[in-house]
Amino acid sequence: MAATSSASEIAAEIHNRLQSLPVRNTPNVRGVRRAFSQVLRREDGRLVMEVATELRLQYGYRGVPYELILAHRGAFRLLGEQKLEELGRGLDSWGSVDSFARTLSGPAWLKGLIGDGVILKWARSPDKWWRRAALVSTVALNVRSQGGRGDVPRTLKVCRLLVDDHDDTIEKALSWALRELVAHDAGVVKDFIAEHQAELGSRVKREVGNKLRTDLKSPRRRAD
């Protein structure tokens, strides 16, 4: 890649490299992404953001551009409400939402690049995938490996907005959000479940209850 390559040229090169993989599995795709992150490590964040945006909007990729941004400090710092919603445009599946929220929006929220209002707006969206993105974004607040230290108020603020949303995609995300909070404050999660017994779906009560009792989402039954 030439030092003077444009964002469009770099994005096209990444696309061509991905398309030429003999096997397009997660390790191989991630290997290409890591190689380009290394090449782009000293480039201005604006260039990396342009490359990622081109990959997302022109070529339809999600994981690769999201990870390019996360891996480049300058590009990551450019994230805000408008850019996140541009990069998240067209969310339409578990995979697309969870890649977006775990890689970009959750970490951006954790680092103060967006405020609570953005996440709460998504939680009120008529689009279930944006509602799920709001819940999954709370995971970053509570996962230690991602720098989360536990944030009861902000996590529960989102959970309360969606406590009676019984779409399957939302119930699973609500369970996930609450289970991640158990490690930081099991008592407050117990109180939340008790307070909302009548509203919560059976999946949420079962999975979070299992986590509170056994530290597992779905403990195996004993053999007879």
N, C-alpha and C positions, 0 to 999 in steps of 0.2 A: 504494500500500500504506500503510495507516494505521500510525502509530507504535506503536499498541497491539495490532497484529495478533498473534495467537497463532501458534505454530509450525505448527499444523494449517492455519490460514488461509493462511499464507505458502506452505506446501507445495502446497495446493490451487491457489493462484494460479499457481505455477510450472508445475504440471501442466496447468492450463488454457491457459497461454501456449504450452507445448510442443505440446499437442494442436491448437492453432489455427494452427500454422505451416503455410504453404502447401506447403512442401517440408521434410520432416524429415531433413535431412542433417547431417553433423557440424558444418560451419561455422554453420549456423542454430541448432542445438541449443546449441552452445557460446556463441553470441551471447546467447541467453537466459540461460544460466548466468552469463556475465560481467556482464550487466546486474543480475542479482540479487546477485551478489557485491559489486557496487558499492553497491547499496542496503543490504546487510547489513554493510558493512565496519566500522561503528562499534558494531554490536550485540554483546552478550555472546556468548562462544563457546558457552555452553550452549544458547542459543536457536538458533544456527546448527547445532549438532549435532542438536538436536531436529528441525529442518527437514529436515536430510539424512537422518536416521533414518526420518522419516515418508515421504520420497520413496522410500527404499530398500524399506522393509517394507510400506507401504500401497499404493504405486503401482508398485513393481517396477523403478524406475530404478536404474542403477548409475553410469554415467559422471557424470551431473549431480550427484548427492549426493557422490560421491567428490571431485569437483573443488571443490564448495562448501567442503568441509572443508579441503582442501589450500590453498585460497586465503585462508582465514581463520585467522590465527595462533592465536587463542584456541581455536577449535574443534579445530584440529589437535593442540594440546597436550593435549586431553582423550582422545586415542586411547590405548588400552591393549589388552591381550590380549582381554578380554571384549567391548569395543566393536568391535574389529576382527572378531572372529568373528561378532558379531551382524550387522555390515555385510556380511560375506562369506558369510553364510548362503545356501545354494543355489547355490554356484558350480557351473556345469555346462557350460562351454564355454571355448574359447580366449579369446574376447573378454572374458567376465566375469572370468576369472582374471587376465588381463593388465592389465585396467583396475584391478582391485583391488590387485594386487601392485605395479604401477608407480606408481600414484597414492597409495595409502595405506600398505600394509604395508611395502614397501621403504623409503620415506622415514621412516616411523615407526621402523623398526629402525635406520636410519642415524642418526637424531637421538636414539637412546637411549630412546625411549618404550616399547619392548618389548625384552626380552633375547633372547639366542641361543636359550634354551630354548623359546620360543614357536615360532620358525622350525623348530627341530629336531623339535619335536612334530608340526608339519605335515608335515615331510619323512617321518615315520614313519606318517603317516595311511593307513588302508586306502582312502581316497578319493583317486583319482589327481589330482583337481583341486586338492586341498589340497597334495598333493606337488608339483604344478607351481607352485602359489603360493609354496612355500618356495624353489624354484629361481629363479623370476622376481624374488622379493624381493631376491636378491643383486645384481641389476642396479643398483639404486640405490647400492650400496656402491662401484660401479666406474665409473659414468657421470659424467663431470666436470660436465656441464651440470646435473646434479641435486645437485651438491655432493659426489659420491663421489670419494674420493682413492685408491681401490684398497685392497682388504682381502683379501689372500690367505688368511689363516687362516680367516676366517669363511666366505668363498666356498667354499673347498675342503672345509670341514667338512660343508657341505650336499651338495656334489657327491659326496663319498665315500659318503654314505648312499644315494645313488641311482644309483651308477655301474653297477649291474647291473640296473636297472629298464628293461626294454625296451618298455614302453608307448610308443607313438609320441609322445604328448603330453609325456612325460617326457624322451625322448631329444632332442626339439627344444629343450626348455627347458634341458637340461644343456649342449647345444651352445652355446646363447645365453649362459649363465652363464660358460662357459669362454672364449668369444670376447671377452666384455667385459673379462675379466681379462688378455688378451694385451697390451693397451696398457700395463699396469702392470708385468707381470712375465712376459714371453714364456718365459723359461727355466723357471719353475716350472710353467707350463702344459705345456711339452714333457715335463718330467719326469713330470707327472701322467698324460699320455697314454701314455707309455712304461710306467709302473708298472701301468696298468690296461688294457693292450692286449687281454688275454684277456676282459675283462669288458665293455668298451665296445662299443656298437653301431656298425655301419659308418658310419651317418650322422654320429655324433659325431666319429669319427676323421677322416672325410673333410672335414667342414665346419671343424673346428678346425685340421686340418692345412692346409687352404687359407688360413685366416686367418693362421696362423703363417708360411706361405711367401710369400703375396701381399698380405696385409692385406685380403683379400676372402673372403666366405663361399663364393661360387660364381663363381670367375673364368670369364669367357667363353672358350670354346675358340677357338683360332686358326682362321681360315678356310683351307681347303685351297687 
